[in-house]
């Protein structure tokens, strides 16, 4: 039987998958290069969360209010961003309009999580390090 601690950890891990999507384009490129991954890998991590864990989180009422709807919009934008420039270098791919729309939505979703009291990690800390106290909407 899951505990409150495991529920909080699940929400935090979901948030952690959203942080790279909300990052400035340059930050996302640096993050991907630092982890020796393709630019779409952090986006695919979030998409995997939406398929594998979000439905169960919704069923367990771990994502209150309009969060499931906004996560669905972010999911669709993430897929569109990945598909928007498949053959371009990451430095130019992240400048496409779809990536910008995804960043805006991701920041709004992170603000909703912050309102629930869920800490938002900083992409600069490698996500599992320091907790950022600056709301994404104020970056």
Backbone bond lengths (Angstrom), bond angles and torsions (degrees), N, CA, C in turn:
res aa  C-N    CA-C-N  psi(-1)  N-CA   C-N-CA  omega(-1)  CA-C   N-CA-C  phi
1 X - - - 1.454 - - 1.527 108.81 -
2 X 1.335 117.53 123.31 1.464 120.44 179.11 1.528 111.46 -62.73
3 X 1.312 115.46 147.91 1.455 121.22 178.75 1.523 109.68 -107.18
4 X 1.323 116.43 171.39 1.463 121.01 177.38 1.525 110.38 -58.86
5 X 1.333 116.37 -37.03 1.467 120.04 178.76 1.522 110.48 -62.98
6 X 1.320 117.88 -43.63 1.470 119.42 179.40 1.527 111.13 -67.51
7 X 1.325 117.72 -33.92 1.464 119.95 176.39 1.525 110.44 -64.88
8 X 1.339 116.66 -44.23 1.465 120.17 179.11 1.522 110.33 -62.71
9 X 1.326 116.54 -39.74 1.461 120.24 179.13 1.532 110.61 -65.19
10 X 1.322 117.73 -40.53 1.465 120.41 177.78 1.527 110.72 -60.87
11 X 1.338 116.41 -45.68 1.470 119.36 178.64 1.522 110.54 -62.20
12 X 1.339 116.30 -41.34 1.457 119.93 -179.91 1.534 111.01 -64.01
13 X 1.319 117.26 -42.09 1.470 120.42 179.43 1.528 110.76 -64.98
14 X 1.322 117.11 -36.55 1.467 119.88 175.33 1.526 109.54 -63.13
15 X 1.325 116.21 -47.00 1.462 120.57 177.95 1.523 110.14 -57.54
16 X 1.318 115.77 -43.24 1.453 121.05 -179.97 1.533 111.74 -58.26
17 X 1.334 116.83 -34.38 1.466 119.89 178.90 1.524 112.10 -74.66
18 X 1.329 117.26 -18.59 1.468 121.82 -179.18 1.525 111.76 -87.48
19 X 1.325 117.03 -29.19 1.471 121.11 -174.85 1.534 112.99 -52.47
20 X 1.330 120.68 -48.02 1.474 118.15 179.20 1.527 113.21 -61.28
21 X 1.318 117.18 -31.17 1.459 120.96 179.68 1.521 111.43 -68.73
22 X 1.325 116.63 -27.48 1.457 122.14 -178.54 1.522 112.89 -89.17
23 X 1.313 116.94 -11.31 1.464 121.42 -175.63 1.517 112.14 -68.70
24 X 1.331 114.69 154.52 1.455 119.57 171.56 1.526 108.28 -57.04
25 X 1.313 117.43 152.76 1.459 121.82 -177.41 1.533 111.42 -53.78
26 X 1.332 116.77 -44.11 1.466 120.41 -178.94 1.525 111.08 -63.81
27 X 1.335 116.57 -39.02 1.463 120.57 179.38 1.527 110.98 -64.90
28 X 1.308 116.24 -41.31 1.459 120.17 179.63 1.529 110.89 -63.97
29 X 1.318 116.49 -41.89 1.464 120.46 178.61 1.531 109.47 -62.80
30 X 1.339 117.30 -46.83 1.465 120.74 178.67 1.521 111.40 -60.99
31 X 1.325 116.36 -42.01 1.467 121.38 179.57 1.532 110.58 -61.66
32 X 1.315 116.47 -45.98 1.464 120.25 -179.61 1.531 110.52 -64.75
33 X 1.319 116.94 -42.66 1.464 119.94 179.90 1.526 110.93 -66.00
34 X 1.324 117.52 -40.20 1.472 121.48 -179.91 1.525 111.46 -63.43
35 X 1.313 116.36 -31.22 1.464 121.29 -179.84 1.523 112.04 -97.25
36 X 1.328 115.71 10.12 1.470 122.55 -177.98 1.526 112.52 45.84
37 X 1.307 114.96 46.06 1.461 119.55 179.28 1.523 109.91 -121.47
38 X 1.308 114.86 161.65 1.459 120.38 175.09 1.526 108.25 -69.47
39 X 1.311 116.42 155.26 1.463 121.04 -176.59 1.522 112.08 -61.14
40 X 1.328 116.69 -28.55 1.458 118.10 -178.76 1.529 113.40 -84.79
41 X 1.323 118.05 -6.65 1.468 119.21 -178.00 1.532 113.40 -62.81
42 X 1.350 119.45 -45.58 1.471 117.56 176.53 1.531 112.25 -61.11
43 X 1.332 116.08 -33.53 1.468 119.95 178.90 1.532 109.36 -68.49
44 X 1.304 116.66 -42.26 1.467 120.56 178.42 1.537 111.44 -65.03
45 X 1.333 116.99 -32.12 1.469 119.47 175.79 1.527 110.50 -59.76
46 X 1.332 115.72 -44.93 1.468 119.53 177.71 1.529 110.48 -63.95
47 X 1.314 116.98 -45.23 1.471 120.50 -179.82 1.530 109.79 -58.57
48 X 1.325 117.19 -41.71 1.468 120.34 176.73 1.524 111.12 -58.97
49 X 1.336 116.64 -41.58 1.472 119.91 177.61 1.531 110.70 -59.45
50 X 1.322 116.03 -40.78 1.470 118.22 -177.13 1.520 111.71 -66.99
51 X 1.324 116.69 -29.89 1.464 119.35 177.85 1.525 112.05 -82.78
52 X 1.325 116.43 -41.82 1.461 120.80 -170.02 1.524 114.62 -88.39
53 X 1.330 118.35 -37.54 1.461 119.62 -170.52 1.524 115.57 -119.26
54 X 1.316 116.87 -32.10 1.459 118.77 -175.15 1.532 113.04 -60.55
55 X 1.332 120.31 -41.74 1.470 117.93 178.93 1.538 112.75 -57.62
56 X 1.312 117.32 -41.89 1.459 120.48 177.52 1.513 112.36 -67.22
57 X 1.331 116.35 -35.66 1.461 120.26 177.77 1.528 110.81 -66.84
58 X 1.327 115.94 -37.46 1.475 119.80 177.05 1.524 109.57 -66.74
59 X 1.327 117.30 -44.41 1.466 121.30 -179.96 1.521 111.67 -61.85
60 X 1.346 116.83 -32.77 1.467 121.26 179.47 1.524 112.22 -88.07
61 X 1.323 117.04 7.16 1.470 123.12 179.27 1.525 112.09 59.62
62 X 1.335 116.67 35.61 1.461 121.12 178.02 1.520 112.43 -87.74
63 X 1.326 115.81 -11.27 1.457 121.29 -179.24 1.529 108.03 -122.89
64 X 1.314 116.09 88.60 1.461 120.27 -172.87 1.530 114.01 -74.83
65 X 1.312 114.00 167.17 1.456 121.51 173.17 1.513 113.68 59.47
66 X 1.328 113.70 -133.19 1.459 120.15 -175.72 1.530 113.18 -92.34
67 X 1.328 118.01 7.88 1.463 120.14 -179.91 1.524 113.57 -56.69
68 X 1.332 119.73 -45.16 1.466 118.33 178.80 1.533 113.06 -58.43
69 X 1.312 116.66 -38.86 1.466 120.26 178.51 1.520 110.64 -64.39
70 X 1.322 116.52 -46.00 1.464 120.25 -179.23 1.528 111.50 -67.01
71 X 1.320 116.88 -35.15 1.469 119.73 175.45 1.523 110.77 -64.93
72 X 1.335 116.57 -36.17 1.466 120.22 176.41 1.519 111.90 -64.43
73 X 1.327 116.51 -41.75 1.465 120.69 177.12 1.531 109.77 -63.38
74 X 1.338 115.99 -44.99 1.458 120.10 179.13 1.529 111.04 -61.90
75 X 1.318 116.53 -39.90 1.470 120.89 176.93 1.528 110.43 -57.80
76 X 1.324 116.61 -49.22 1.467 120.57 -179.22 1.527 111.33 -62.24
77 X 1.329 116.33 -40.65 1.463 119.86 178.78 1.527 111.03 -67.57
78 X 1.322 116.94 -35.70 1.466 120.73 178.65 1.523 110.68 -63.58
79 X 1.321 116.34 -44.74 1.464 120.48 177.45 1.528 110.05 -61.56
80 X 1.320 116.79 -43.94 1.466 120.47 179.62 1.524 111.16 -63.78
81 X 1.322 117.35 -38.82 1.470 120.60 179.42 1.522 110.63 -63.65
82 X 1.316 116.35 -44.62 1.465 120.26 178.75 1.526 110.63 -58.94
83 X 1.323 116.17 -41.30 1.460 121.30 -176.81 1.524 114.02 -80.03
84 X 1.348 117.56 -10.93 1.464 120.35 -171.83 1.524 114.42 -72.50
85 X 1.316 117.69 -28.26 1.466 119.48 -177.14 1.523 110.18 -152.19
86 X 1.324 117.05 64.35 1.462 119.43 -172.55 1.525 115.28 -65.48
87 X 1.321 117.58 -24.83 1.461 119.88 -176.15 1.525 113.50 -105.09
88 X 1.320 117.61 4.93 1.460 121.02 -178.31 1.520 110.98 -90.72
89 X 1.327 116.29 153.24 1.466 118.58 172.54 1.529 109.16 -63.76
90 X 1.315 115.60 151.82 1.464 119.00 -174.10 1.521 112.43 -60.02
91 X 1.334 118.08 -32.61 1.461 120.67 -177.94 1.524 112.14 -61.94
92 X 1.321 117.81 -30.89 1.466 119.90 178.17 1.527 111.78 -96.75
93 X 1.313 117.72 -29.73 1.473 120.36 -179.37 1.522 111.36 -59.82
94 X 1.332 117.00 -41.38 1.467 120.27 -176.29 1.517 113.13 -71.25
95 X 1.330 117.31 -5.76 1.459 120.80 178.73 1.519 112.34 -91.84
96 X 1.320 118.03 -6.73 1.464 121.16 178.19 1.528 110.58 -64.97
97 X 1.312 114.90 153.37 1.466 121.54 -177.62 1.532 112.15 -55.67
98 X 1.318 117.51 -39.95 1.459 120.34 -179.31 1.514 112.67 -60.87
99 X 1.320 116.87 -36.71 1.473 120.26 177.90 1.522 110.30 -68.59
100 X 1.319 116.79 -37.38 1.464 121.12 178.26 1.532 110.95 -65.13
101 X 1.333 116.29 -44.11 1.469 120.01 177.63 1.527 110.78 -62.16
102 X 1.328 116.25 -40.47 1.459 120.10 178.47 1.530 110.59 -62.68
103 X 1.335 117.30 -42.55 1.469 120.64 178.64 1.519 111.37 -59.79
104 X 1.329 116.23 -44.05 1.472 120.62 -179.35 1.526 110.53 -61.92
105 X 1.311 117.20 -46.76 1.466 121.13 179.56 1.525 110.96 -65.30
106 X 1.334 116.91 -42.61 1.469 120.61 179.96 1.531 110.41 -60.50
107 X 1.316 117.70 -40.78 1.463 120.51 178.07 1.528 111.42 -64.80
108 X 1.325 116.64 -39.60 1.471 119.88 177.69 1.527 110.80 -64.87
109 X 1.331 117.23 -40.24 1.464 121.10 178.03 1.529 110.16 -64.75
110 X 1.329 116.93 -42.32 1.473 119.49 178.00 1.526 111.28 -62.80
111 X 1.324 117.12 -36.87 1.471 119.66 175.95 1.523 111.05 -60.83
112 X 1.339 117.51 -38.94 1.467 120.84 178.88 1.524 110.61 -65.37
113 X 1.341 116.42 -41.62 1.466 119.71 177.08 1.528 110.54 -64.16
114 X 1.323 116.50 -40.56 1.461 120.15 178.71 1.533 109.90 -60.76
115 X 1.329 116.78 -40.45 1.464 120.80 177.79 1.528 111.97 -60.99
116 X 1.340 116.84 -25.36 1.463 121.29 177.40 1.527 112.02 -84.51
117 X 1.339 116.25 -0.35 1.455 120.62 179.83 1.516 114.43 86.25
118 X 1.318 116.97 14.50 1.462 120.82 179.76 1.526 108.18 -89.47
119 X 1.332 117.43 123.91 1.467 119.35 -179.00 1.522 111.53 -66.50
120 X 1.316 114.51 145.23 1.460 120.90 -179.41 1.530 107.83 -108.75
121 X 1.326 117.43 117.26 1.466 118.81 -179.97 1.524 111.21 -73.35
122 X 1.301 114.90 160.80 1.455 121.63 178.42 1.518 109.50 -94.35
123 X 1.315 117.47 137.13 1.459 120.57 178.81 1.529 110.38 -65.38
124 X 1.336 116.95 -29.82 1.461 120.27 179.99 1.518 111.63 -65.95
125 X 1.316 118.04 -26.10 1.463 121.13 -177.16 1.524 111.43 -86.33
126 X 1.314 117.26 4.86 1.459 119.86 -177.90 1.517 111.64 79.91
127 X 1.316 116.93 12.91 1.458 126.90 176.30 1.523 114.07 76.75
128 X 1.286 120.34 -31.63 1.459 120.15 -179.15 1.524 111.75 -100.02
129 X 1.320 117.06 10.30 1.453 120.45 -177.76 1.511 112.22 -103.13
130 X 1.324 116.01 -126.85 1.457 121.85 -176.30 1.527 111.79 -59.19
131 X 1.303 115.07 151.41 1.452 120.79 177.31 1.526 107.93 -98.82
132 X 1.296 115.86 127.27 1.463 120.67 178.80 1.524 110.05 -77.36
133 X 1.306 115.56 138.96 1.465 119.40 177.49 1.510 111.60 -107.53
134 X 1.311 117.72 3.21 1.454 121.27 178.85 1.514 108.98 -94.61
135 X 1.335 117.15 116.06 1.471 118.70 179.34 1.518 110.99 -58.81
136 X 1.353 116.94 140.86 1.464 119.92 179.59 1.517 113.31 -54.25
137 X 1.324 117.05 -32.87 1.455 119.38 -178.36 1.525 112.43 -69.78
138 X 1.346 117.10 -13.18 1.454 120.71 179.75 1.514 112.62 -104.44
139 X 1.345 118.03 6.62 1.466 120.56 178.58 1.502 110.92 -74.82
